[in-house]
Amino acid sequence: MTSELLDQALVEEATKKSGLIWVRGAGAPAARALWHVWHEGAACVVGDGPGEQPLPRLADGGAAEVTVRSKDKGGRLVAWTARVVELPSGSERWAAAVAELKGKRLNAPDGEAMPERWARECRVLRLEPAGPLSPLPDGSLAEAPLPTPATTREPIPAGLPRLLFRKRRRRG
């Protein structure tokens, strides 16, 4: 019993303090980094709408693996299994979760109209801890990045170093 309480406290504190969690849905090839809030005993996330974070394939009532990183060092702190609960838009639980999420959403294009957009176009999920902690692996879990339309920068222009590093003439 004491071990279960300590595990629950570890999951809650680590997840509250972390800015990102890594979530892998059942059968997903890779975990995805998601911003979240801890609300009423679960990590709440919003996404899958235009301008919002893409969520991994998470089915209502299904399971997901959540890995929590350290906010300051970025290292893996704890991994836990979650039960996925999709909150129906307009419900009391949805409104409470959205109120918390709204306060943490950075650079929203629509400000105060954000909850209405989320109700129309997005999914709000609760990731509730279920079961014991997953053991942390010994080795690296580094994976290839997921495909994305983003591109890397082009090479710098040849004349740029001369402009940046030229010696300034002294005025006499």
C-alpha positions as CSV (number, residue, x, y, z in Angstrom):
1,M,0.0,0.0,0.0
2,T,2.8,2.4,0.9
3,S,4.6,1.7,-2.4
4,E,1.4,2.4,-4.3
5,L,1.0,5.8,-2.6
6,L,4.6,6.7,-3.2
7,D,4.2,5.7,-6.9
8,Q,1.1,7.8,-7.2
9,A,2.8,10.8,-5.5
10,L,5.8,10.5,-7.8
11,V,3.6,10.4,-11.0
12,E,1.6,13.4,-9.8
13,E,4.5,15.6,-8.8
14,A,6.7,14.7,-11.8
15,T,3.9,15.3,-14.2
16,K,2.8,18.5,-12.6
17,K,6.2,20.0,-12.8
18,S,7.1,18.8,-16.3
19,G,6.4,21.0,-19.3
20,L,6.1,18.1,-21.7
21,I,5.1,14.5,-21.5
22,W,5.9,11.8,-24.1
23,V,2.8,9.8,-25.0
24,R,2.7,6.6,-27.0
25,G,-0.7,5.1,-28.0
26,A,-1.3,1.4,-28.3
27,G,0.4,0.3,-31.5
28,A,1.9,3.7,-32.3
29,P,5.4,3.5,-33.8
30,A,6.8,6.4,-31.7
31,A,6.0,8.5,-28.7
32,R,4.9,12.1,-29.2
33,A,5.8,15.1,-27.0
34,L,2.7,16.9,-25.7
35,W,2.1,19.9,-23.5
36,H,-0.4,19.2,-20.8
37,V,-1.8,20.3,-17.4
38,W,-2.3,18.1,-14.4
39,H,-5.9,18.4,-13.3
40,E,-7.9,16.3,-10.8
41,G,-5.6,13.3,-10.8
42,A,-4.8,13.1,-14.5
43,A,-2.8,14.7,-17.3
44,C,-5.1,16.6,-19.6
45,V,-4.2,17.3,-23.2
46,V,-5.9,19.1,-26.1
47,G,-5.1,18.6,-29.8
48,D,-6.0,17.2,-33.2
49,G,-7.5,20.5,-34.4
50,P,-6.2,23.2,-36.7
51,G,-3.3,25.1,-35.0
52,E,-3.1,22.6,-32.1
53,Q,-0.7,19.8,-31.3
54,P,-1.2,16.5,-33.1
55,L,-2.2,13.7,-30.7
56,P,-1.0,10.2,-31.2
57,R,-3.6,7.6,-32.0
58,L,-5.4,7.4,-28.6
59,A,-8.8,5.7,-28.4
60,D,-11.3,6.5,-25.6
61,G,-11.0,3.8,-23.0
62,G,-7.7,2.6,-24.4
63,A,-4.3,2.6,-22.9
64,A,-1.2,4.8,-23.4
65,E,2.3,4.9,-22.2
66,V,3.3,8.2,-20.6
67,T,7.0,9.1,-20.0
68,V,7.7,12.2,-17.9
69,R,10.9,14.2,-18.3
70,S,12.7,16.5,-15.9
71,K,11.9,20.1,-16.6
72,D,15.4,21.3,-15.9
73,K,17.6,18.5,-17.2
74,G,15.3,16.9,-19.7
75,G,16.0,13.4,-18.5
76,R,13.4,10.6,-18.1
77,L,12.0,10.7,-14.5
78,V,9.1,8.2,-14.5
79,A,7.0,6.2,-17.0
80,W,3.4,5.1,-16.3
81,T,0.5,3.5,-18.0
82,A,-2.5,5.7,-18.6
83,R,-6.2,5.0,-19.3
84,V,-7.4,7.4,-22.0
85,V,-10.7,9.2,-21.4
86,E,-12.1,11.5,-24.0
87,L,-14.1,14.3,-22.5
88,P,-17.3,15.1,-24.3
89,S,-17.4,18.8,-25.2
90,G,-19.7,20.9,-23.1
91,S,-19.7,18.5,-20.1
92,E,-18.7,19.7,-16.6
93,R,-15.4,17.7,-16.7
94,W,-14.6,19.1,-20.1
95,A,-15.2,22.7,-19.0
96,A,-13.0,22.2,-15.9
97,A,-10.2,20.7,-17.9
98,V,-10.5,23.4,-20.6
99,A,-10.3,26.1,-18.0
100,E,-7.0,24.7,-16.8
101,L,-5.7,24.1,-20.4
102,K,-6.6,27.6,-21.5
103,G,-4.4,29.1,-18.9
104,K,-1.4,27.1,-20.1
105,R,-1.9,27.5,-23.9
106,L,0.8,29.8,-25.3
107,N,0.3,32.0,-28.4
108,A,-3.3,31.1,-29.1
109,P,-4.5,32.8,-32.3
110,D,-8.0,33.4,-31.0
111,G,-7.6,34.2,-27.3
112,E,-10.9,34.1,-25.5
113,A,-12.7,32.3,-28.3
114,M,-10.3,29.3,-27.9
115,P,-12.7,27.1,-25.8
116,E,-15.4,27.4,-28.5
117,R,-12.9,26.4,-31.2
118,W,-11.7,23.5,-29.1
119,A,-15.3,22.3,-28.6
120,R,-15.9,22.4,-32.4
121,E,-12.6,21.1,-33.7
122,C,-10.4,19.5,-31.1
123,R,-10.2,16.5,-28.7
124,V,-9.7,17.0,-25.0
125,L,-8.3,13.9,-23.3
126,R,-7.6,12.8,-19.7
127,L,-4.7,10.5,-19.3
128,E,-5.5,8.8,-15.9
129,P,-2.7,6.8,-14.2
130,A,-3.7,3.1,-14.2
131,G,-1.5,0.3,-12.8
132,P,2.0,0.2,-11.5
133,L,4.9,2.3,-12.8
134,S,6.7,1.0,-15.9
135,P,10.4,0.2,-15.3
136,L,12.8,2.7,-16.8
137,P,15.0,1.1,-19.5
138,D,18.8,0.9,-19.1
139,G,19.7,2.1,-22.6
140,S,18.7,5.0,-24.8
141,L,15.3,5.1,-26.4
142,A,16.4,7.5,-29.1
143,E,14.3,7.2,-32.3
144,A,14.3,8.7,-35.7
145,P,12.1,11.9,-35.9
146,L,8.5,11.6,-37.1
147,P,7.9,12.7,-40.7
148,T,7.1,16.4,-40.9
149,P,6.6,19.0,-43.7
150,A,9.1,21.3,-41.8
151,T,12.5,21.8,-43.4
152,T,15.9,22.7,-42.2
153,R,17.6,26.0,-43.0
154,E,19.5,26.4,-46.2
155,P,23.3,27.1,-46.1
156,I,24.3,30.6,-45.1
157,P,25.2,33.0,-47.9
158,A,28.9,33.0,-48.7
159,G,29.3,36.7,-47.8
160,L,27.7,36.6,-44.4
161,P,30.8,35.7,-42.4
162,R,32.6,38.8,-43.9
163,L,29.7,41.0,-42.8
164,L,29.6,39.6,-39.3
165,F,33.3,39.3,-38.5
166,R,34.8,42.3,-40.4
167,K,36.9,44.6,-38.3
168,R,35.4,47.9,-37.4
169,R,37.5,50.9,-38.4
170,R,38.4,53.2,-35.7
171,R,37.2,56.7,-36.0
172,G,40.0,59.1,-35.3
